[in-house]
Structure formats: structure tokens, C-alpha cells
């Protein structure tokens, strides 16, 4: 079990570093979106490339952070029943869910999305819009994102089996600390980026927190 736990630690570190780095794309999206809006209304100029790069970056944020979200146990849970069970029962449920649903879904999606990327690469697929972007980079995000999710799924499976075997702490116990949004806002302030941007990031976090179910309905 110890070699597997070391492998799990390597996977966790990859998704942790990549997830924290990817959160900076939020700042880039904010700047591009604000700049595009200002130019459109100020000088009546806009660009399909700027519009498309925004959803390229949104795709990167969601896909490249999928493993990071799973690592931090921040995915949505409906714990009306499971929340009342013992930690061992909750981990057994997770083991079943990872094996029966998460890993098959992630592996199949990764497998099916790879030919889509290859086709876009070989054909030089581009945007049908004037001034738009090439498509293969955003097509590549799909298999990469689900590869990261697959790896993190294996890591979570290892940690849950280790806990059930009495060789690791409960992986469902959340570590207390700042959220990714709080860390990003603090990093922005340290680098003396416009304080308004940090405020936007924190406002987004507050809106997400308000929309989350209460602790009684999720972990």
C-alpha cells in the first residue's frame, strides 16, 4: 500500500500545482472580457478572436481543474443518506462510485475525445467566424482534462482503500484553509494587480458560497 500511496501523492501534487496555476486564467478572462467590452462600446470595435479566446479559457479552467476539484473534495455531493453514515461506510460508497461511475465515464470520454482532437489537428480546423481561432487547442483540452480526472480518480481510490485498511487518514476530512478563490485574490493583491480585479474574484466566491447547499446536505 505504501508505494501506491506515494503514487497517489505524486498525482495529487500534479493536480494541485496545475489547479493553482490554472486559476490565474480567471484573471486573464476578466481582463480580456472587460477590455473587449470597453473597446466595443468606446470605439465600436470588437474581435471574434477575443470572444472565442474567452470560451477557450473557460474550457481550460473547467477541464484542467477537474482533478484539482476532486482532490479538494469540492465536487457536489447529495448526502441526505450518506451524510448520516459512518466514515467507513462513506468511503465504501466512494470506492463504488469511483469504480462504477467516475473512472469508466472519464476513461470513455478521454478515449472518444482523442480522435476529435486528431481530426481537428489533421484538418487544420478553424473557426467559421471571420477572425476566429484555430480549433485544435480547445479540442485537446478535453482528453487532457479527463486524463487528469482519471489520474485523480485513481489517487482518490488508493486513499480510500488505504483508509479502509487502516493505513491512511480519512480522505473525506477536509483540510481547513483558504479556498482557491481566496488564494487567487491574495496573490493578485501581493503582485499589486488592480484591486478591483481581486474584488471581482472575491465577489464571485461569495456568490458561489451563497449558492452552495448548507452543510447538512453536503460534505
N, C-alpha and C positions, 0 to 999 in steps of 0.2 A: 504493500500500500504506500510506503514512503516514496518510492520512485514515481508512482502515479501522482502523489501529492506535489512532488517537485515539478512534474509536468504541468499540473494544474496551476501552480504558481507562475510558471513561465507564460502560460496562456493568459492568466489574469493580468500580468504585468503588460503584455502586449495590448490588450483591450483597454487597460487603464490609461496607458500613455497615449494611445491613439484616440481614445474618447476625449481626454482632456485637450489634446491638440485640436481635435475637430470642433470643439465648442467655440474656437476662435472664428470659425466660419460664420457664426451667428453675427459677430461684429461686422464682418465683410458684407453679409447680406443686408444688414441695416444701412450701411454706408452706401452701397450700390442702389438700394431701393430709394433712400432719401435723395441721393444725387439725381437719379433718373426722374423722380417726381419734380424736383426743383427745376431741372432743365426743361422738362415738358411744359411746365406752366410759366416759366420765366422767359424762355426764348423759343417756345414752340418746337422743341427738338426732342426726339426720342430714338431709341435704337432697339430693334428686335433682339440683337445680341445681348444687350443689357437686361432685357426682360427674360430671356432664356437662361442666362447665367444664374439668375436668381433661383429658378426651379432646379437647375443643375446643383446648386449649392444646398438647397433644401433637401434634395435627394441624398447628397453626400452626408448631410447631418444625420438624417434618419437612418440611413443604411450603415454608415461607418460607426455609428454609436449604438447599434442594436446589441452588440455583445457587451458594450460598456453598461447599458441599462440593465441587462441580465446580471452582469457581475455585481451591480449595486442593489440587486433585488428590488428594482423600482418599476418593474412591469406591473400591469394591473392584475389584481387578484380579487376574486369574489369569494370571500371567506366566511360566508354565512354558516357553513358547516365545518370546514377545515379549521377555521379560527378557534373553534371550541375543542379541538383535538390536542393530544399531547405532541411535543416536538418530534418524537419518533414517528408518529402517525403522519404528521405534516410532511416529513422528509420522505416517507414511503410514497405519499401521494405525488410528490415532486419527482421521485425516481420513475414512477409510472408515467407521469406526464411528459417527462423528458424523452423516455424511450418510445412511448406510443405516439406522441404528437410532435413535440418540438424538433427532435432530430430528423424524423422522416420528412417533415414539412420543409425544414431548412435544406436538407440534402437534395431533395427533389427539385426545389426551387433553384438551387445553385446549379444543378445539372441541366435543367431546362433553359436557364438564362444564359448559359455559356454560348450555345450556338447563336443566340440572338446577337451577342457581342461580336462573335466571329463574322457573322453576316454583315454587320454594320462596319466592321474593320475592312473586310474584303471589298465591299461595295463603295466604301467612302461615303456612307450615308450622311446626308446633311439635312439641315432644317429646310422645310418647304417655304419658309418665310424669308423675304429679302433681308440680307444682313444677318441671318441666323447663324447658329453654330453647328459644327460637326456633331454627330450623334454618338460615335463610339465611346467617348469618355464616360458619358452618363450611362450607356449600356453596360460598361464594365463595372460600374458601381454595384449593380445587382449581384453578380456572382461573388464579388469581393465582400460585400456586406453580409451575404448569407454564409460565406465561408467563416467570417469572424463569428457569426452567431452559432454556427455549427461547432466551432472550436470551443466557444464559451459554454455551449450546452454540454460537451464532454467534460469540461472542467467542473461545471456545477454537479454533474453526475458523480464524478470522482469524490467531490467534497461531501456529498450526501451519503454515499456509500461508506466513506471513511467515518462520518459521524455515527452512522448506524452500527459500525463495527467498533465504536468507542475509541477511535484513533484521531479524531479531529473535533474542534468545537462545532456548535450548531451553525451551519451556513445561513440559516434563516434569521439569525440575530443581526439586526442592522447596526453598523458602526456609527456612533454619533459623530457628527462633524458637519461642516458646511456643505451645502448642495453644490452641484456643478455650476448652477447659475450664480450662486454667491461667490464661488471661487473665481468665475469669469469676471464678475463685476469688480471684485477686489483687484484682480490682475490688471484690469483696464485702468483703475484708479492709480495703481502703482506706476504704470507706464505713462501716466498723465495724458491719457486719451480723453477726448471731450467728456466731461462728467455727465452730459445729457445722455450719452450712449449707455453709460453704466446704469443710469436711472431707468432707461428703457428695458435693459436686461432684467433689472430687479422687478420692474413692474410686470414683466412677462412671468417671472417666477411667482409673484403674488397671485396673478390671475390663475396660473396652473394649480397652485396650492388651494385656492378657493374652490376650484372645480373638482378637487380630489374628494373621494368618499371619506367619511370620518374613520378614525382608527378602528372602530368596532366592526367595520365592514371590509377592511383590508389590512394587510400587514404593512 
